[in-house]
Amino acid sequence: LLGAIESGTSATSAESSDALIAMNAMIDSWRNERLMAYSLTTVSKAMVAADSSYTIGSGGDFNTTRPVMVKHAYMTISGTDYPVEILTDAEWYAIDDKTTTSDLVEKLWYNPTMSTGTINVWPVPTATHTLTLVVLSPIADLTLVGAVTLPPGWEKAIAYNLALELAPEFQATVSQEVRKGAIESLASIKRANSVAIKMDPGLF
């Protein structure tokens, strides 16, 4: 796409290594954008009595990829699912007594700490019922070896935007077609990941 390597030829190992570093740095920056989340993942864990804080991420209490955000949550008791409200930062800090206890978790606040995120729940659980989270997971780092399965549109977005990232290193000029493709491919992913806002008929 840059025209830095002729068609039919291969990049050197150094060029491939540099491009891989740039690509994963670009993907890492996308993780800060909720509309660039890769997929919805469901993960569950039995609560620990008297424990109101849990880690989430690779090797954490919720052992999964560290999520961009928690979309939904529910607690299961005797086969019945009870919704758990996801709080904003302000709503969490507005809870006066965070030591209140109950066998049913009612509210949850996700703090995206590093290297694992932190799940805070309220009231403090007194039983070992299962809490299930539906989280937005980011795309993982890519490698030069092995096949990669991506949703529609992601391959173009990565390739065209990587061309923009690599242009200064290769002292290349990006064509308007590639620049347009980079912008449009990102916009297409964000449109697919956005949620339509429902209008309140009472406002009209």
Sequence and secondary structure as in RCSB ss.txt:
>XXXX:A:sequence
LLGAIESGTSATSAESSDALIAMNAMIDSWRNERLMAYSLTTVSKAMVAADSSYTIGSGGDFNTTRPVMVKHAYM
TISGTDYPVEILTDAEWYAIDDKTTTSDLVEKLWYNPTMSTGTINVWPVPTATHTLTLVVLSPIADLTLVGAVTL
PPGWEKAIAYNLALELAPEFQATVSQEVRKGAIESLASIKRANSVAIKMDPGLF
>XXXX:A:secstr
  SSS TT    HHHHHHHHHHHHHHHHHHTT GGG  EEEEEEEE  TT  EEEEETTSSEES   SEEEEEEE
EETTEEEE EE  HHHHHT S TT EESS  EEEEE  SSSEEEEEESEESS  EEEEEEEE      SSS    
 TTHHHHHHHHHHHHHHHHHT    HHHHHHHHHHHHHHHHHH       GGG 
